[in-house]
Amino acid sequence: MTRHTALALVVVGVAGCASRHPALVDPRGEFSLAVVNHHWLDVTIYIVHDGESSRVGIATASSTETFVLSGRLLGSTRQIYLMGRAVGSSEVVRTEMLTVQPGQNVEWTLENSLRRSSVGVY
């Protein structure tokens, strides 16, 4: 086997491996949601977009939880609202409509009285 033939086989082999493993890139990006929970109960967090509700996770009582979320949860309009349900209670809290872009950070502070909660997008 000549040097050129061996080199050609190596190039073809490398190219064949590369095409079988495409890069996994999320073209819509991610965003983060930090929930500062001052409430005495755990709160289940949801994102509502395009009429669909997606469960994000639990914000443990008296703690801060940070979630890194897929840009798909922003929906087609990038307008969402957050909803929280206190575990073991009938209390529900909801934010106003938020416009969020991939790469931004959302911080939602849940107070002891959930109706006094606040949200910011940075």
N, C-alpha and C positions, 0 to 999 in steps of 0.2 A: 504494500500500500504506500502510495507516495505521500509526501508531506501535504500537498494541496488537497488530495482526496480526504485525508484525515481531518484537515481543517474544515472542509466543506461539510463533513458529517457532524462535526461538533457544532457548527453554526446552525445546521438544520435541526439538530437535536435540541439546542437551546431555544430556538424559535418555536418549536413544537411544544415544549414545556410551558413557555410563557403564554401561549394562546389558550391553554387549558385552565389557567388560573387567573381570570380577569380580576382587576382591582375592584374591591367593594367600596364604592364611593357614594355617599348619600348627597345627591345634588341639592337637596333642600336644606341641609345643615341642621344644627341642633340649637336648642336654647335651654336655659336653666330656670328652674323654679325653686326658690327658697321659701319655705313656710316656717315662720317664727310663731310657735304655738304657745301663747300665754294662758290658754284655757286649761282647766283642770281635767278635761277628758281628752282622749285620743280623738282625732278628727280624720275621717276618710276623705281624701282629696280627689276631685274629678275635674277634667277639662271638658268643656262643651264647645264644639265647633261644628258648623254646618249642620246643626240639628242632631248631632251625635254626641253621646257622652262617653268619655274614656276614663276609666279609673287609673289614677296615677299611683296612689299608695296611701300610707297612713302617716300622719304627723303626730308623733307621740306627744302626750301631754307635757307641758312645760319644757319643751326642747325645740331645737331647730333642725329641720330636715331639708336636704338639698337634693333635687332630682334633676338629672340631665335627660332631656326629652328630645325625641325625634321631631324634626320639622314637619313631619306628616300630621302631627297633632294640631298644627296651626290651621289646617284646612286650606281650602282654595282662596279664601278671602283674607287669611291671616288675622281674622277677628275671632276672639275666644272670650269666654268668661269662665271663671273658676267657681267651683261649688264645693262646699265642705259639709259633711254630715257628722255631727258629734256621735261617737260610738256610745250606745246605751242611753241615748236621749233622742228626743224628736227635734232638737235644734238643727237648723239648716242655715247656712250663710252662703251668699252669692255675691260676686263682684259685679261691677258694671262691665260693659263690653270693653275689651282691651284689644288694641292692635299691636301685635308682636311680630318682630322680624327675626329670622334665624340669627343666632349669635347674641341676641339680647338676653338680659337677665330680668326675671320677674320676681319681686319679693312681696309676699303676702303675710301680713302680721295679723294673727288671730288673737283677739283680746278675750278676757274673761267673759265679757258680754259680747257675744259674736257679732251683734249688729254694729258694734263700734270698730270693727276690723278695718284695715286699710291695705291698699295695694299700690305698688309702683312698678313701672317698667323702665329699665335703664339700658 
